[in-house]
Amino acid sequence: MSWILLIAAICMEVCGTTCMKLSEGFTKWLPSVLIFVFYAFSFTLMTFVMKKLDLSLTYAIWSGVGTFLIALIGLFWFKEPFTILKTASMVLVIAGVIGLNLSSTGS
């Protein structure tokens, strides 16, 4: 159940971050309000997740996968530039999340 809550927390964080872009500096009211709604849900879910999963693993996955998904949203939805460095960095984020996951299951 903790992993499902973690996935939901990541989705809420990604929605909140996307709303930051859509709010255009708090000039659009709906995405501006949704930033706080999505982040409140994300942090609430993360609090429950951390009862069962290690802090380092949970936060690394939450931030790493969130960063990866936001980069994809930036590329495909907001038409941000696609570069080799950005791609390599996303691969490194994935490798880091996998490495942390493997290190926590081995102990």
N, C-alpha and C positions, 0 to 999 in steps of 0.2 A: 504493500500500500504506500510506503514511503516513496518508492520510485515513481508511482503515479502522481503523487502530490508534488514531487520535484519537477516532473514534466509540466504539470499545470502551472507551477510557480514560474518556470522558465517562459511558458507561453504568456503569462500575465506580464512578466518583465519586458518581453519583446513587444507586446502590445503597448505598454506604457512608454517605452522608448520610441516606438513608431509615432505615437501620439505627440511626443515632444517635437518631432519634425513637422507633423501636421498642424500643430498649434501655431506655427509661425511666430514664435516668441511671445506666446500667450495672447495673440491677437484674435484667435478663433476660440470661442468659448467652449464648444463641445470637446474638441481634442484636449483643450487645457484642463477641463474637469476630469476627463478620462485618464490623464496622466496619473493623477492622485488615486483614482479608483483602482486602476490596474496595479499600481505599485503597492497599494494597501493590501490587495489580495495576494500579490506575490510575496510580500514580507510575512504575511500571516501564514501562508502555506509553508514558507521556508522555516518558520518557527516550529511547526509541527514536524517537518522533515528532520530537523536537527535533533529531535528527541530520539531518533532511531539510527541515523547515519552520522558518520564522523563530520565534524565541522569543516576540515580541510577538503575532504572529498565533495561534500555538498556545495560549498561555496565555489570551488573550482569548476565543478560541472555547471552550476547555475550561471556563473559569469562567463565561462568559456563557450558553452553552447549558446548562451544568449548573444554573445559577441559574434559568433559565427552566423547565427540566424539574422542578426541585424545587418551584418555585412552583405548577406545574400539579398535581404530586402533593399538595402541601399543600391546594390548592383542592378537588380531586376525591376524594382518598383520606382525608385527615385532616379534611375539611370545614371548612377555614379560611375566614374571611370573604372574600367577593369584593368588591373596591372598585374604583372608577374609577382611583384613584391606583395601585393594584397593577397594573391592566391597562395603564395608560399607561406605567408603569415597565418592564413586560415588553416592550412595543413598543419602547421606547428601547434595551433590551438587544439586541433583535434588530437594530435599526438600527445599533447600534455594531458588532456582529459583522460585519454586511454591509459596513459602511464600512471596517473593518480589512481584511477580505478583499479588497475592491476596491483599497485602497491598496497592498497587498502584491503584487497581480498586475500593477499598473500600472508597477512599477519594474523 
